[in-house]
């Protein structure tokens, strides 16, 4: 009897098997734990946003491949300063007055085969030494595909300019024989693609002109002006 008990004590004793614990998962949440619901929501939202970005990117790529858009190409073909004189009125607090007459031909090329433009608003400004000296609004127009439109801005006035730097710049450039005038063009336009019209485009043209100084007797010296490409900013 004693031997029987001793043998049982010396052997290894194992209790009944412990069943494996079950992990409770919420039904219909893609395998996410209930306690991780915010994480699952954020992950699902990010996947949705990422899929939208990919879809939009594919659509934009397809449209670009179909339309092959090209940027607008503005040039100043000719420009003439027939008058450009700076005077000081000592009776009016030594105010500087600039008398000028600037005419120019501005060509705008639409190189696109499938896109045409409606120019609903065109504003031109002339600046000398960062001071605005001229302002003119041109008539709106429609520009078809593969088309070049020539505009004729003209600035002529006697305007007051501020700052002694204008006098210094004027005297230096007069001695050099060339005046440097910036012409900026502000537009508001629509794009026409097939039968669709897209609003909200406001490209700006920046034309830096090197203009021959008027000679004595009012001769113009047009032949020395070089055709100038304008910079285009879309945003």
C-alpha positions as a Markdown table, in Angstrom:
| # | Residue | x | y | z |
|---|---|---|---|---|
| 1 | Unk | 0.0 | 0.0 | 0.0 |
| 2 | Unk | 2.8 | 2.3 | 0.9 |
| 3 | Unk | 4.6 | 1.4 | -2.2 |
| 4 | Unk | 1.6 | 2.2 | -4.3 |
| 5 | Unk | 1.2 | 5.7 | -2.8 |
| 6 | Unk | 5.0 | 6.3 | -3.1 |
| 7 | Unk | 4.9 | 5.5 | -6.8 |
| 8 | Unk | 2.1 | 7.9 | -7.4 |
| 9 | Unk | 3.9 | 10.7 | -5.6 |
| 10 | Unk | 7.1 | 10.3 | -7.6 |
| 11 | Unk | 5.3 | 10.5 | -10.9 |
| 12 | Unk | 4.6 | 13.8 | -12.6 |
| 13 | Unk | 1.1 | 15.0 | -12.1 |
| 14 | Unk | -0.8 | 17.0 | -14.7 |
| 15 | Unk | -4.2 | 18.6 | -14.1 |
| 16 | Unk | -7.0 | 18.8 | -16.6 |
| 17 | Unk | -6.1 | 20.7 | -19.8 |
| 18 | Unk | -6.8 | 24.5 | -19.7 |
| 19 | Unk | -8.9 | 25.5 | -22.7 |
| 20 | Unk | -7.3 | 28.3 | -24.9 |
| 21 | Unk | -8.6 | 31.8 | -24.2 |
| 22 | Unk | -10.9 | 33.2 | -26.9 |
| 23 | Unk | -10.4 | 36.7 | -28.2 |
| 24 | Unk | -13.7 | 38.4 | -28.8 |
| 25 | Unk | -13.8 | 40.5 | -32.0 |
| 26 | Unk | -16.5 | 42.8 | -33.0 |
| 27 | Unk | -18.5 | 41.6 | -35.9 |
| 28 | Unk | -18.5 | 43.5 | -39.2 |
| 29 | Unk | -15.5 | 45.8 | -38.3 |
| 30 | Unk | -12.8 | 44.3 | -40.6 |
| 31 | Unk | -11.2 | 42.3 | -37.8 |
| 32 | Unk | -10.6 | 45.3 | -35.5 |
| 33 | Unk | -10.9 | 45.0 | -31.7 |
| 34 | Unk | -13.7 | 46.8 | -30.0 |
| 35 | Unk | -11.1 | 48.7 | -28.0 |
| 36 | Unk | -9.4 | 49.9 | -31.2 |
| 37 | Unk | -12.4 | 51.3 | -32.9 |
| 38 | Unk | -10.9 | 54.8 | -33.2 |
| 39 | Unk | -7.8 | 53.4 | -34.8 |
| 40 | Unk | -9.9 | 51.4 | -37.3 |
| 41 | Unk | -11.9 | 54.5 | -38.2 |
| 42 | Unk | -8.8 | 56.5 | -38.8 |
| 43 | Unk | -7.3 | 53.8 | -40.9 |
| 44 | Unk | -10.5 | 53.4 | -43.0 |
| 45 | Unk | -10.6 | 57.2 | -43.5 |
| 46 | Unk | -7.0 | 57.4 | -44.6 |
| 47 | Unk | -7.6 | 54.5 | -47.1 |
| 48 | Unk | -10.6 | 56.3 | -48.5 |
| 49 | Unk | -8.7 | 59.6 | -48.9 |
| 50 | Unk | -5.8 | 57.8 | -50.5 |
| 51 | Unk | -8.1 | 56.1 | -53.0 |
| 52 | Unk | -9.7 | 59.5 | -53.9 |
| 53 | Unk | -6.2 | 61.0 | -54.4 |
| 54 | Unk | -5.2 | 58.1 | -56.7 |
| 55 | Unk | -8.5 | 58.3 | -58.6 |
| 56 | Unk | -8.2 | 62.1 | -59.1 |
| 57 | Unk | -4.6 | 61.7 | -60.2 |
| 58 | Unk | -5.5 | 59.1 | -62.8 |
| 59 | Unk | -8.2 | 61.4 | -64.1 |
| 60 | Unk | -5.9 | 64.4 | -64.3 |
| 61 | Unk | -3.2 | 62.3 | -66.1 |
| 62 | Unk | -5.8 | 61.0 | -68.6 |
| 63 | Unk | -7.0 | 64.6 | -69.3 |
| 64 | Unk | -3.5 | 65.9 | -69.7 |
| 65 | Unk | -2.6 | 63.1 | -72.1 |
| 66 | Unk | -5.8 | 63.9 | -74.1 |
| 67 | Unk | -5.6 | 67.7 | -74.1 |
| 68 | Unk | -1.8 | 68.2 | -74.0 |
| 69 | Unk | -2.1 | 71.8 | -72.6 |
| 70 | Unk | 0.6 | 74.3 | -73.5 |
| 71 | Unk | 1.1 | 77.6 | -71.7 |
| 72 | Unk | 0.2 | 81.0 | -73.2 |
| 73 | Unk | 3.0 | 82.8 | -75.0 |
| 74 | Unk | 2.8 | 86.6 | -74.9 |
| 75 | Unk | 5.4 | 88.8 | -76.7 |
| 76 | Unk | 5.9 | 92.5 | -77.1 |
| 77 | Unk | 6.4 | 92.7 | -80.9 |
| 78 | Unk | 7.1 | 96.5 | -81.1 |
| 79 | Unk | 7.2 | 99.3 | -78.6 |
| 80 | Unk | 7.9 | 103.0 | -79.0 |
| 81 | Unk | 8.5 | 105.9 | -76.7 |
| 82 | Unk | 7.7 | 109.0 | -78.7 |
| 83 | Unk | 7.9 | 111.2 | -75.5 |
| 84 | Unk | 9.5 | 110.6 | -72.2 |
| 85 | Unk | 10.4 | 113.7 | -70.3 |
| 86 | Unk | 10.9 | 114.3 | -66.6 |
| 87 | Unk | 10.4 | 117.8 | -65.1 |
| 88 | Unk | 10.2 | 119.3 | -61.7 |
| 89 | Unk | 7.6 | 121.8 | -60.6 |
| 90 | Unk | 9.3 | 123.9 | -57.9 |
| 91 | Unk | 6.0 | 125.7 | -57.2 |
| 92 | Unk | 4.3 | 122.5 | -56.1 |
| 93 | Unk | 6.6 | 121.2 | -53.4 |
| 94 | Unk | 9.2 | 120.2 | -56.0 |
| 95 | Unk | 7.0 | 117.5 | -57.4 |
| 96 | Unk | 8.5 | 115.4 | -60.3 |
| 97 | Unk | 6.3 | 115.0 | -63.4 |
| 98 | Unk | 6.8 | 112.5 | -66.1 |
| 99 | Unk | 5.3 | 113.2 | -69.5 |
| 100 | Unk | 5.3 | 110.1 | -71.7 |
| 101 | Unk | 3.8 | 108.5 | -74.8 |
| 102 | Unk | 4.2 | 104.7 | -75.0 |
| 103 | Unk | 2.7 | 102.6 | -77.8 |
| 104 | Unk | 3.1 | 98.9 | -78.2 |
| 105 | Unk | 1.9 | 95.7 | -79.9 |
| 106 | Unk | 1.4 | 92.8 | -77.6 |
| 107 | Unk | 0.8 | 89.4 | -79.2 |
| 108 | Unk | -0.7 | 86.6 | -77.3 |
| 109 | Unk | -0.3 | 83.1 | -78.7 |
| 110 | Unk | -2.6 | 80.2 | -77.9 |
| 111 | Unk | -0.7 | 77.1 | -79.0 |
| 112 | Unk | -3.3 | 74.6 | -77.8 |
| 113 | Unk | -5.2 | 72.3 | -80.3 |
| 114 | Unk | -8.1 | 71.5 | -78.0 |
| 115 | Unk | -8.4 | 74.5 | -75.6 |
| 116 | Unk | -9.7 | 78.0 | -76.4 |
| 117 | Unk | -9.9 | 81.1 | -74.1 |
| 118 | Unk | -12.3 | 83.8 | -73.2 |
| 119 | Unk | -10.5 | 86.9 | -71.9 |
| 120 | Unk | -13.2 | 88.5 | -69.8 |
| 121 | Unk | -11.0 | 91.2 | -68.2 |
| 122 | Unk | -7.7 | 92.7 | -69.3 |
| 123 | Unk | -5.9 | 95.3 | -67.3 |
| 124 | Unk | -2.6 | 96.8 | -68.4 |
| 125 | Unk | -0.2 | 98.9 | -66.2 |
| 126 | Unk | 3.0 | 100.7 | -67.1 |
| 127 | Unk | 5.6 | 101.1 | -64.3 |
| 128 | Unk | 8.8 | 103.1 | -64.3 |
| 129 | Unk | 11.3 | 102.6 | -61.4 |
| 130 | Unk | 8.6 | 100.7 | -59.5 |
| 131 | Unk | 6.1 | 103.7 | -59.8 |
| 132 | Unk | 2.9 | 103.2 | -61.8 |
| 133 | Unk | 2.7 | 105.7 | -64.5 |
| 134 | Unk | 0.0 | 104.3 | -66.8 |
| 135 | Unk | -3.2 | 102.3 | -66.6 |
| 136 | Unk | -5.5 | 101.0 | -69.3 |
| 137 | Unk | -8.3 | 98.4 | -69.5 |
| 138 | Unk | -8.6 | 96.7 | -72.9 |
| 139 | Unk | -11.7 | 95.2 | -74.5 |
| 140 | Unk | -12.4 | 91.5 | -73.7 |
| 141 | Unk | -12.1 | 89.0 | -76.6 |
| 142 | Unk | -12.3 | 85.3 | -77.5 |
| 143 | Unk | -9.3 | 83.5 | -78.6 |
| 144 | Unk | -9.6 | 80.2 | -80.6 |
| 145 | Unk | -7.3 | 77.3 | -80.8 |
| 146 | Unk | -3.9 | 77.7 | -82.4 |
| 147 | Unk | -4.6 | 81.4 | -82.7 |
| 148 | Unk | -2.5 | 84.6 | -82.1 |
| 149 | Unk | -4.2 | 87.8 | -81.0 |
| 150 | Unk | -2.5 | 91.2 | -81.1 |
| 151 | Unk | -3.4 | 93.9 | -78.6 |
| 152 | Unk | -2.4 | 97.6 | -78.8 |
| 153 | Unk | -2.0 | 99.1 | -75.4 |
| 154 | Unk | -1.2 | 102.8 | -75.4 |
| 155 | Unk | -0.1 | 104.9 | -72.5 |
| 156 | Unk | 0.0 | 108.7 | -72.7 |
| 157 | Unk | -0.2 | 111.2 | -69.9 |
| 158 | Unk | 1.5 | 113.6 | -67.6 |
| 159 | Unk | 1.7 | 112.0 | -64.2 |
| 160 | Unk | 3.4 | 112.9 | -60.9 |
| 161 | Unk | 6.1 | 110.4 | -59.7 |
| 162 | Unk | 7.4 | 110.3 | -56.1 |
| 163 | Unk | 10.9 | 109.8 | -54.8 |
| 164 | Unk | 14.3 | 111.1 | -55.7 |
| 165 | Unk | 15.3 | 107.7 | -57.0 |
| 166 | Unk | 13.1 | 108.3 | -60.1 |
| 167 | Unk | 15.2 | 111.4 | -61.0 |
| 168 | Unk | 18.4 | 109.5 | -60.5 |
| 169 | Unk | 17.2 | 106.6 | -62.6 |
| 170 | Unk | 15.9 | 108.8 | -65.3 |
| 171 | Unk | 19.1 | 110.8 | -65.6 |
| 172 | Unk | 21.2 | 107.6 | -65.7 |
| 173 | Unk | 19.1 | 105.9 | -68.3 |
| 174 | Unk | 18.8 | 109.0 | -70.5 |
| 175 | Unk | 22.6 | 109.1 | -70.7 |
| 176 | Unk | 22.6 | 105.4 | -71.6 |
| 177 | Unk | 20.1 | 106.0 | -74.4 |
| 178 | Unk | 17.5 | 103.5 | -73.2 |
| 179 | Unk | 14.6 | 103.6 | -70.7 |
| 180 | Unk | 13.5 | 100.5 | -68.9 |
| 181 | Unk | 9.7 | 100.3 | -68.4 |
| 182 | Unk | 7.7 | 97.3 | -67.0 |
| 183 | Unk | 4.3 | 96.6 | -68.5 |
| 184 | Unk | 2.1 | 94.2 | -66.4 |
| 185 | Unk | -1.0 | 92.6 | -67.8 |
| 186 | Unk | -3.7 | 91.3 | -65.4 |
| 187 | Unk | -6.3 | 89.0 | -66.8 |
| 188 | Unk | -9.4 | 87.1 | -65.8 |
| 189 | Unk | -10.3 | 84.3 | -68.2 |
| 190 | Unk | -12.3 | 81.1 | -68.9 |
| 191 | Unk | -11.1 | 78.0 | -70.6 |
| 192 | Unk | -13.2 | 76.2 | -73.2 |
| 193 | Unk | -12.7 | 72.5 | -73.6 |
| 194 | Unk | -15.1 | 70.9 | -76.0 |
| 195 | Unk | -18.5 | 72.2 | -74.7 |
| 196 | Unk | -17.3 | 72.8 | -71.1 |
| 197 | Unk | -16.2 | 76.2 | -69.8 |
| 198 | Unk | -13.9 | 76.4 | -66.8 |
| 199 | Unk | -13.7 | 79.6 | -64.7 |
| 200 | Unk | -11.2 | 80.9 | -62.2 |
| 201 | Unk | -8.0 | 81.5 | -64.2 |
| 202 | Unk | -6.2 | 84.7 | -63.6 |
| 203 | Unk | -2.8 | 84.6 | -65.4 |
| 204 | Unk | -0.5 | 87.6 | -65.2 |
| 205 | Unk | 2.0 | 88.8 | -67.8 |
| 206 | Unk | 5.2 | 90.7 | -66.9 |
| 207 | Unk | 6.9 | 92.4 | -69.8 |
| 208 | Unk | 10.3 | 94.1 | -69.1 |
| 209 | Unk | 10.9 | 96.5 | -71.9 |
| 210 | Unk | 14.2 | 98.1 | -73.0 |
| 211 | Unk | 13.0 | 101.2 | -74.9 |
| 212 | Unk | 15.2 | 103.5 | -77.0 |
| 213 | Unk | 15.1 | 107.0 | -75.7 |
| 214 | Unk | 13.3 | 109.5 | -78.0 |
| 215 | Unk | 15.8 | 111.5 | -80.0 |
| 216 | Unk | 15.7 | 115.2 | -80.7 |
| 217 | Unk | 12.9 | 116.2 | -83.1 |
| 218 | Unk | 10.7 | 113.4 | -81.9 |
| 219 | Unk | 12.2 | 110.6 | -84.1 |
| 220 | Unk | 11.4 | 107.2 | -82.7 |
| 221 | Unk | 14.1 | 104.7 | -83.4 |
| 222 | Unk | 11.7 | 101.8 | -83.6 |
| 223 | Unk | 14.2 | 99.6 | -85.4 |
| 224 | Unk | 16.4 | 99.2 | -82.3 |
| 225 | Unk | 13.7 | 97.7 | -80.2 |
| 226 | Unk | 14.0 | 94.0 | -79.7 |
| 227 | Unk | 11.1 | 91.6 | -79.6 |
| 228 | Unk | 10.6 | 90.8 | -75.9 |
| 229 | Unk | 9.0 | 87.7 | -74.4 |
| 230 | Unk | 6.8 | 88.3 | -71.3 |
| 231 | Unk | 6.9 | 86.1 | -68.2 |
| 232 | Unk | 3.6 | 84.4 | -67.3 |
| 233 | Unk | 2.4 | 83.6 | -63.8 |
| 234 | Unk | -0.7 | 81.5 | -63.3 |
| 235 | Unk | -0.9 | 81.6 | -59.5 |
